[in-house]
Amino acid sequence: NCYVFTNYHVAGKAEAITVTLWNLEQVPAERVGADAWTDIALLKLDLSKYKGALPKPVRFSGDSPLEIGHFVLALGSPLGLSRSVSFGVLSNLNRYIGSDLKLPGGEATGMFNNWLQTDAAINPGNSGGPLVNLDGEVVGINSRGAAGANNIGLAIPIDTVKSVLKAILEKGGKER
């Protein structure tokens, strides 16, 4: 099984999902589970017709705790510009902003998160991409930028992601 995690506001209610892989090949995927309150979705890739080799799985950040001032890279496709990377500094490890993001239909998402704040540019299209440290370890999921601000990006901390993914795989979702 090959899984990909992303934001709920990207794939949480999608009726059909296609994932573009590292080599630009596209494969279908299905949503295994999702949690709107933390803005996390887990997808399972259908690799039945995929002929390429998959890269190694991502590594989650290890035992070294994040600190304000650590450098990070935000990967994604901002404004449709695929394979983009922006560089920044972590400026807050516990930013609470409430439920400012409303999905079509008025559903709030992300309201239970304490966010990583960075000045790495996070724009529409970066959502669901990884925020990585300089060792290439995933420290969070890019989720949103602050409207009307320059370079205030927010990412879901990897510890939150791991907790939600475990709950989805073991119990079908996060219990509260």
Disulfide bonds with the S-S distance in Angstrom:
none
